[in-house]
Amino acid sequence: MAEAKDAEILVAGGGMVGLAFAVALAEAGLEVVVVDCMDPARQRDEAFDGRSSAIARGSQQALQVLGLWQGMASAAAPILDIRISDGRLGTGRAGGASALHLHFSHSEVASEEDARPLGYIVENAAIRRAVLDRARALARIDLRAPADFAEVIRRPGGVTARLSDGTTLKACLLVAADGRGSDQRAAAGIKVTEIGYGQTAIVATVAHSLPHGGVAHEHFLPSGPFALLPMTDAADETGKPLHRSSLVWTERRELVAAMMALDEQGFAAELQRRFGDSLGELSLWGGRRWTHPLSLLHAERYIDTRLALIGDAAHVMPPIGAQGLNLGLRDVAALAECIVDARRLGLDVGSATVLERYQRWRRLDNVALIAATDSLNRLFSNDLPPVRLLRDLGLAAVNRMPPLKRFFMRHAMGLVGDLPRLVKGETL
Ligand SMILES: Cc1cc2nc3c(=O)[nH]c(=O)nc-3n(C[C@H](O)[C@H](O)[C@H](O)COP(=O)(O)OP(=O)(O)OC[C@H]3O[C@@H](n4cnc5c(N)ncnc54)[C@H](O)[C@@H]3O)c2cc1C
């Protein structure tokens, strides 16, 4: 006979956001079923996702409270400084950063906060392992993967889903964490605004001969931002430390195939031409490169009958502000808080009142950030001389205004706005 199971919450998508959400709810005592169409062994494979994520201070606090940070801390490199500049092609004096730049240092917020880093760079492979391990360890999470939905029916009274193996699942709420192409979003008829930039991000781990000192570099080149983000050191065959940074190189789509076709030496030479010499000699670490076509996407609403969207199912943005996962984790913290508060009052956790509270809380916050990210991406993927001069002067001006700098830094650290309890480092 086919299996039938009742849970409080059903999550579609067990990526970094979906599993973090399941952990938050399970820790608060709820029964959760997570369904993902991908085999978790693929997510654990180093070759699956070569990206690293900049984890803002607020996200790190949430991960810590959820017991997830412990599983990834050894792969986390602190960000102590951020250097933003207009870059030029060429090495030495001709290439690298322009003299006008913006420099954020953790010591500038230390007086108000403490001496902790601005955030951390963590390999996605380590984040994926940490969330999968924790989800597997929690008895209240039933992770079904690989598994496919055959049918999902959402009615005012609840959700019933049938998986392709015949299992029937019943829940009060369906949470869609099934990424940018979300089937559940489409099935609910939720429209999206999508903007293409004609850009693709080339991602790789880069080894360099000089230490990065915890500095995250973002150079703005005519084709788009070129970022080198500090990673933990590795060791070579002799045990000598090997300094590493994570590359996110945004390039015009038509040029990407040629860059990907270069051999390792040719690729390293192109990196050096774009970044300059400040980290010494650059080379490709681990021999792999990945590409991610970039666009911006925002769902016109985050909720429907017994449905809430979180993470990339609700919003996708170009990596210029390193905010996608951070916003997804804020969605996790806010929706989990709305659900847990309702449950403590004995209310229906999938009711329209609970969902509307979530949408009011998160959508406005995300709209502001998405608009800012879109403007920044356009402003900094442009080589018109007047635009270039203005942004150079703007960077230099902000650099000389400590209160404005502190404002930007607190935003980047995810410490501004109506913060959910988890993001403040409190339990649910
Ligand atoms: C180049 C690049 C660099 C980035 N850098 C940063 C950064 O530094 N900091 C940051 O905060 N963000 C960054 N981001 C954004 C971040 O990576 C994403 O926001 C994040 O990965 C989204 O996670 P998610 O779990 O919402 O979606 P996904 O990772 O897409 O997960 C969706 C899951 O749903 C599953 N799924 C899909 N369809 C179905 C279905 N029909 N049924 C069941 N399961 C399904 C998939 O198998 C998958 O496991 C970057 C993005 C890019 C492209």
The ligand as a Gaussian input file, in Angstrom:
#p B3LYP/6-31G(d) Opt

LIG

0 1
 C       28.046000      33.606000      -9.337000
 C       27.177000      33.743000      -8.107000
 C       27.748000      34.162000      -6.916000
 C       26.941000      34.325000      -5.775000
 N       27.510000      34.780000      -4.624000
 C       26.724000      35.000000      -3.540000
 C       27.296000      35.515000      -2.328000
 O       28.503000      35.764000      -2.230000
 N       26.476000      35.719000      -1.258000
 C       25.144000      35.471000      -1.339000
 O       24.421000      35.728000      -0.346000
 N       24.577000      34.974000      -2.462000
 C       25.331000      34.724000      -3.555000
 N       24.769000      34.212000      -4.697000
 C       23.331000      33.830000      -4.697000
 C       23.097000      32.457000      -4.060000
 O       23.980000      31.503000      -4.555000
 C       21.644000      32.014000      -4.270000
 O       20.799000      33.036000      -3.835000
 C       21.352000      30.730000      -3.490000
 O       22.147000      29.678000      -3.945000
 C       19.873000      30.344000      -3.617000
 O       19.620000      29.157000      -2.890000
 P       18.188000      28.462000      -2.955000
 O       18.279000      27.309000      -1.996000
 O       17.111000      29.460000      -2.784000
 O       18.026000      27.938000      -4.445000
 P       18.779000      26.746000      -5.194000
 O       20.193000      26.658000      -4.775000
 O       18.493000      26.935000      -6.640000
 O       18.057000      25.408000      -4.665000
 C       16.819000      24.983000      -5.164000
 C       16.637000      23.516000      -4.813000
 O       15.342000      23.121000      -5.258000
 C       15.440000      21.892000      -5.934000
 N       14.335000      21.837000      -6.900000
 C       14.185000      22.554000      -8.034000
 N       13.032000      22.243000      -8.658000
 C       12.422000      21.297000      -7.892000
 C       11.218000      20.583000      -7.999000
 N       10.386000      20.777000      -9.024000
 N       10.911000      19.685000      -7.036000
 C       11.750000      19.465000      -5.993000
 N       12.916000      20.137000      -5.838000
 C       13.254000      21.039000      -6.764000
 C       16.805000      21.876000      -6.577000
 O       17.252000      20.560000      -6.811000
 C       17.632000      22.597000      -5.500000
 O       18.193000      21.690000      -4.561000
 C       25.533000      34.052000      -5.848000
 C       24.975000      33.607000      -7.057000
 C       25.776000      33.466000      -8.186000
 C       25.144000      33.030000      -9.481000

